[in-house]
Amino acid sequence: MLQRAKGIVLHTLKYKDNQLIAVLYTSQWGRMSFITSIPKTRKSGAKHLLLQPLAEVELEADIKPHATLFRVRSLQPVQPFASIPYDPIKSVITLFLQEFLYRAVREEGQPNEAFYTYLSHSVRWLDMAERDYANFHLVFLLRVSRFLGLQPNIEHYFPGCYFDMLNAMFVPAQPQAHSFYVAPPESSYLVNLMRLNYSNMYLFKMNRQERQRLLSLINDYYRLHLPDFPELNSLSILKEVFD
């Protein structure tokens, strides 16, 4: 049955000479895998551009019960990127966040409209931003934790707290039962970032070393809580860009 939906590109993989498998997070079905033909003409480059990292597309696909791979009948952009493909820093950020989402969002066929709206809004914000987006990936990662059921509890935070990564909460003293914790003042940086949004995150000033350290801590947090979450290949590239 042919159905239409919007989707955000989480991963692509070449399949045979003229086909491409794309994993999308869709508004209607959640994460799903699609297969599309790539013509051996000039149009093939255009289709690859449609499926670049975190691009938002509208598709018509043949959705069959119990299938795991669905054939795309038509594909078009929702809102073509204005700056991301042409800005090396934004390109690396989207590449990293795409890999993160592909590894973190694994459940097939479980739609979350609020999550889709958040992803769409975030990517569009980055695409349109002209400055003050150095903290974007950090704020994005921490806010995604809410949709993954991993949002740290900051209700009882006060200056001087430790962040107990294993139990996802801030505590007044260093945990003794395990070594998965963040000491002050880095724990305060995490709280500040969790309280920020894209419009005001530029007010939180950090140097490159602090930003890289927080990125590593957030990555460690997800690796601790998501089963089989791997070391992300693009993490080192992102750190080099901000070095």
PyMOL commands that set and color helices and strands:
alter all, ss='L'
color gray80, all
select helices_A, chain A and resi 43-50+84-86+88-104+113-128+136-147+186-194+201-203+208-225+235-241
alter helices_A, ss='H'
color red, helices_A
select strands_A, chain A and resi 2-15+19-26+30-37+56-62+70-77+162-164+169-171+181-182
alter strands_A, ss='S'
color yellow, strands_A
deselect
rebuild
show_as cartoon
